[in-house]
Amino acid sequence: MGYGWPVIFPPILLNIDAGEYPDEPEGLYGVAHIVNVACGGHAGDDASMDRVLFACARFGTSLGAHPSYADRAGFGRQEMTVPVADVQARVEEQVKRLMARAALTRQVVRYVKPHGALYHAANRSPELARAVALGSARAIGGDFTLIGPPAGNLLLAAAEAGVAYAREGFADRATRSDGSLVPRGEPGALVTDPAVARARARELALSGTVDTVCVHGDTLGAMLIGHAAREALDALNED
């Protein structure tokens, strides 16, 4: 790939964004290889983090932090005009908050994936991308993997900071011809048919452009979609 970060995922791993709603089925956390846990920015509190952490401990699922803009009212899906230094501080604060809860059950946060509007804004902005990478690195203080789009400023910021990077695709979201996500709210933006999600996960895995495939915990039918995507990845990973 030319940037010098380690090859993290010989198999393609399923990651799930979670800890955002109280009615998420705990089995969802066992379907995933990685669970990205909301840690207080757009959603999440100590109780919700503990619920996800305890389940992940039972299932042996790896942990990721899912920091965002401090935007609970907008669920982190509205871009905000925030000083870069504040973004870095908020990312560091949220990741540390999850790490503190994880330490109670002797678990380790090994991944960071920004949420929603911050994910997309950081990938367009070198300054915001550096803030996400550095805020995460300051919190964890050791090895971790940043999850983000296959190309853009998050990837470049990870390489600059010497942070491992996992390129991500989405099994439960439709994309445009240029590879960008169809915005939520537009017809067909969300993939809710498990068979379609399974085919999409397989296509992404075979494309050579991603290291991990995501399913959102708040997608309608997330449990069935997650199972379908995991089945597709397991079949390929076993070949």
C-alpha angles and dihedrals in degrees: 000000000000103000101091103238119135122269100250107175120043084164117047108247129211116232125190128198106222150145090079102109132035094227097059108130110246090221087070089070090056093051091060130075088209130025117200105209123210105237109191107295106091095358142346138077135193093281095049092045091051091050092055094041094052091050093047090050090055093047097040091236119162118244131236130179117233106201123177145165111303091260115128093155092058095033089239092290098113119081112237134202100236129154111259091236089057092051090052091048094048092048091050091047095050095046090049090050092057091044090055092053092044091052090063089067094034093251126143129221105227102167139046124197121174116227133237118312093012090055092055098037092050091050090057097042123061091201095052091044090055090048091054094046095045095042089052093046092049091052098046098034093197144045118336139142125242113214120210147123121321092251137017142065098319089060091047093047091052091052091047091051094044091244123146113247134205118200111223137210129180127238094188101045131074119229135210125237091268091056096253120131119262102246117255110259094040117108113271095012093126124058108215101160109096092211091055091046090051091052091046093051090050092048092050093048092051094046094076090223100101139052096192138025123215135214118185116231091221096055112115107263093011093160094057092040091050092051091049093050092046091050091053093049094044091052091053095041090054094053 
